[in-house]
Amino acid sequence: MNTTHLLSGGAAQALVTRLQDRFKALHGHTIDATFGAVGMMKDKLTGGAPCDVLILTDSLIRQLTDSGHVAAGTARALGVVKTGIAVKTGQPRPAVSTPEELKAALQAAQGIYFPDPVKATAGIHFMNVLKQLGLDQTLADRLRTFPNGAAAMTALAQSSETGLIGCTQDTEILYIEGVDLIADLPKAFELATVYTAAVCTRAKSPEAAAQLIDLLGSAEAAALRAECGFE
């Protein structure tokens, strides 16, 4: 069986997962996908991991094109992904629409779940939000970080505690059963990230890689992209 290797930020996991059977039916390739924090995926790529298609932030794709890891002219934006606030399904939904409301909600939380503040797009941003709110030190013992957003939301969903709150990209919140997206970050802290797919220069089958990117960004998949959290 032919295999297309994909390295992707967690933001695209739901979209890729829901289109993999369609891709196999159309082109006869299975998808061997690795999802995680974008910084970690970049490290895997530059470390030599097999890669035909890369889905990362648009800025990272441009960097990797300049460095020769991504084939020039193959990049295609899949859409904008915002970052939001989550709670466990069935738990109270605090108001978070203003910086003041978000600060109060975080101060009231017993645990705060989010992705890697060094390697993950949303984790880096959310840690900066905590610093701007003056909460990074005062709430340090309640901060619970994970390798990526999906792992953070899975842990949030599975926790038996109450009074928990989470933050990651909307696509990762929507993908995980047991957590609910209650709102995007307040406008003052908004993070809207363009995710872009591109063909790796060492792709074993550039044609299949391009076909996967075409499917992910196609008009056929437009409704699915929106459902998964892409704008």
Phi and psi in degrees as a GROMACS rama.xvg file:
@    title "Ramachandran Plot"
@    xaxis  label "Phi"
@    yaxis  label "Psi"
@TYPE xy
-71.742  140.999  ASN-2
-127.96  134.415  THR-3
-105.711  121.72  THR-4
-90.4506  130.778  HIS-5
-125.536  131.714  LEU-6
-113.577  126.115  LEU-7
-145.701  145.28  SER-8
-61.3908  152.667  GLY-9
-61.9169  -18.9538  GLY-10
-58.5352  -28.9454  ALA-11
-98.3405  5.89248  ALA-12
-61.1035  -47.3391  GLN-13
-63.1806  -43.062  ALA-14
-62.0689  -48.5375  LEU-15
-64.5792  -44.1339  VAL-16
-59.9359  -40.3587  THR-17
-79.2128  -11.9491  ARG-18
-107.857  -2.44074  LEU-19
-65.4291  -37.2706  GLN-20
-67.3301  -37.7535  ASP-21
-64.4248  -40.6823  ARG-22
-64.371  -42.5127  PHE-23
-63.7206  -41.4942  LYS-24
-65.7387  -37.4449  ALA-25
-77.8373  -40.2338  LEU-26
-125.368  -3.81753  HIS-27
75.2001  17.3753  GLY-28
-113.029  137.513  HIS-29
-88.0105  161.352  THR-30
-110.645  122.189  ILE-31
-101.037  97.9471  ASP-32
-108.076  140.128  ALA-33
-120.59  125.949  THR-34
-116.828  146.482  PHE-35
175.939  -170.87  GLY-36
-57.6775  140.199  ALA-37
-60.2238  -36.7097  VAL-38
-63.7569  -37.4354  GLY-39
-68.6455  -38.4137  MET-40
-66.8518  -38.1789  MET-41
-61.7019  -42.8891  LYS-42
-62.8113  -39.8997  ASP-43
-63.077  -43.7668  LYS-44
-61.3077  -51.8515  LEU-45
-69.8928  -19.0537  THR-46
-83.5927  -4.10907  GLY-47
103.412  8.48749  GLY-48
-62.2085  145.989  ALA-49
-57.5506  134.642  PRO-50
-156.066  124.201  CYS-51
-104.648  -41.2477  ASP-52
-126.619  139.915  VAL-53
-123.238  132.156  LEU-54
-124.374  109.359  ILE-55
-140.721  -177.062  LEU-56
-61.6909  151.093  THR-57
-58.3304  -38.2875  ASP-58
-64.5793  -39.7778  SER-59
-68.688  -38.858  LEU-60
-60.6239  -40.7903  ILE-61
-64.8781  -41.2611  ARG-62
-60.939  -43.6305  GLN-63
-74.0623  -24.3561  LEU-64
-68.4737  -45.0681  THR-65
-62.5823  -33.4598  ASP-66
-85.5263  -3.1347  SER-67
89.6307  6.03635  GLY-68
-84.2942  -20.7617  HIS-69
-119.57  137.639  VAL-70
-70.9142  123.737  ALA-71
-59.8737  140.046  ALA-72
84.6557  2.49374  GLY-73
-103.731  -6.28013  THR-74
-71.5305  140.301  ALA-75
-142.402  121.868  ARG-76
-70.4729  134.334  ALA-77
-95.6979  -20.1865  LEU-78
143.502  178.203  GLY-79
-97.6767  135.945  VAL-80
-119.37  126.385  VAL-81
-94.0151  166.337  LYS-82
-111.024  134.673  THR-83
-134.319  -177.961  GLY-84
-108.937  138.567  ILE-85
-127.392  154.187  ALA-86
-134.552  164.585  VAL-87
-63.3828  143.345  LYS-88
-57.4613  130.827  THR-89
91.332  -8.93941  GLY-90
-90.2839  157.674  GLN-91
-56.441  145.858  PRO-92
-107.084  102.716  ARG-93
-69.3545  154.515  PRO-94
-71.7596  131.746  ALA-95
-139.292  21.4724  VAL-96
-79.4707  -13.6236  SER-97
-125.882  160.638  THR-98
-56.2427  -37.6483  PRO-99
-66.9766  -41.8227  GLU-100
-66.9034  -41.5955  GLU-101
-62.3027  -43.2071  LEU-102
-60.4761  -44.4404  LYS-103
-64.2527  -40.078  ALA-104
-65.3366  -40.9881  ALA-105
-67.805  -39.8906  LEU-106
-64.6747  -30.749  GLN-107
-83.4128  -16.3264  ALA-108
-71.6818  144.035  ALA-109
-85.8541  -20.0685  GLN-110
-156.794  143.241  GLY-111
-125.914  115.139  ILE-112
-104.218  128.036  TYR-113
-160.424  165.784  PHE-114
-80.0309  172.034  PRO-115
-42.0375  118.599  ASP-116
-78.2428  4.50455  PRO-117
-112.505  -39.5621  VAL-118
-107.587  -22.9634  LYS-119
-97.5957  136.102  ALA-120
-52.922  -53.8736  THR-121
-68.9573  -35.1353  ALA-122
-66.0807  -43.3204  GLY-123
-59.7066  -46.966  ILE-124
-65.6307  -44.9153  HIS-125
-65.7605  -36.3477  PHE-126
-62.3396  -37.316  MET-127
-66.1497  -36.0866  ASN-128
-62.6259  -45.5675  VAL-129
-58.5422  -40.6243  LEU-130
-65.686  -41.7669  LYS-131
-64.82  -31.7108  GLN-132
-84.1595  -5.2051  LEU-133
72.9538  28.67  GLY-134
-112.497  -6.18268  LEU-135
-63.3353  -31.6224  ASP-136
-92.4077  -43.6227  GLN-137
-66.9238  -27.5347  THR-138
-108.112  17.1811  LEU-139
-55.5433  -36.5728  ALA-140
-75.9818  -7.47035  ASP-141
-105.967  -2.78287  ARG-142
-82.1305  125.329  LEU-143
-124.758  108.08  ARG-144
-105.542  152.781  THR-145
-138.571  162.719  PHE-146
-57.7153  -30.7512  PRO-147
-154.2  173.561  ASN-148
-64.9238  -39.1794  GLY-149
-62.7541  -41.4231  ALA-150
-64.4032  -39.3318  ALA-151
-63.9626  -44.0722  ALA-152
-71.5611  -33.8727  MET-153
-63.8079  -44.3612  THR-154
-64.3129  -38.7156  ALA-155
-62.3643  -45.5862  LEU-156
-63.1374  -35.3387  ALA-157
-87.9455  -10.3892  GLN-158
-68.2872  143.001  SER-159
-89.3129  -4.26901  SER-160
-76.7461  163.452  GLU-161
-115.203  170.832  THR-162
71.5314  31.8542  GLY-163
-102.353  155.266  LEU-164
-142.723  152.509  ILE-165
-137.427  161.345  GLY-166
-144.099  127.612  CYS-167
-165.588  -171.476  THR-168
-69.7468  145.031  GLN-169
-53.8886  -40.0891  ASP-170
-59.7418  -34.9673  THR-171
-77.8092  -32.8194  GLU-172
-67.2979  -45.6984  ILE-173
-65.6205  -26.654  LEU-174
-76.8958  -27.4073  TYR-175
-97.3021  122.586  ILE-176
-71.7585  136.957  GLU-177
104.399  -3.90557  GLY-178
-128.721  152.055  VAL-179
-122.771  138.106  ASP-180
-79.266  118.236  LEU-181
-98.1645  -26.6138  ILE-182
-176.724  157.282  ALA-183
-74.1037  163.606  ASP-184
-57.6811  149.895  LEU-185
-53.017  151.396  PRO-186
-51.1308  -37.8491  LYS-187
-63.4642  -23.2806  ALA-188
-116.184  14.6411  PHE-189
-58.2789  138.341  GLU-190
-126.345  112.978  LEU-191
-119.612  111.772  ALA-192
-112.041  127.838  THR-193
-82.9186  125.28  VAL-194
-103.789  134.85  TYR-195
-129.303  139.748  THR-196
-104.539  145.571  ALA-197
-153.787  160.145  ALA-198
-87.435  131.209  VAL-199
-74.4075  146.139  CYS-200
-66.3657  -23.876  THR-201
-98.1794  19.2659  ARG-202
-57.9891  133.024  ALA-203
-75.3405  -27.9899  LYS-204
-134.872  83.1099  SER-205
-57.6483  -31.4159  PRO-206
-65.3359  -46.8026  GLU-207
-65.4064  -37.724  ALA-208
-60.2521  -45.712  ALA-209
-63.7631  -36.1102  ALA-210
-65.9028  -38.3551  GLN-211
-65.0739  -44.1874  LEU-212
-62.6105  -40.8797  ILE-213
-59.8979  -41.396  ASP-214
-66.8187  -45.6782  LEU-215
-60.8828  -35.3989  LEU-216
-100.267  10.3764  GLY-217
-75.8472  161.657  SER-218
-62.8631  -33.6445  ALA-219
-57.8731  -35.0081  GLU-220
-97.3042  7.59323  ALA-221
-60.1075  -45.9452  ALA-222
-65.2491  -37.3562  ALA-223
-67.4112  -40.9487  LEU-224
-58.2108  -44.308  ARG-225
-64.2806  -41.2177  ALA-226
-63.0993  -33.235  GLU-227
-81.9215  -8.33873  CYS-228
111.246  7.46108  GLY-229
-87.6849  139.284  PHE-230
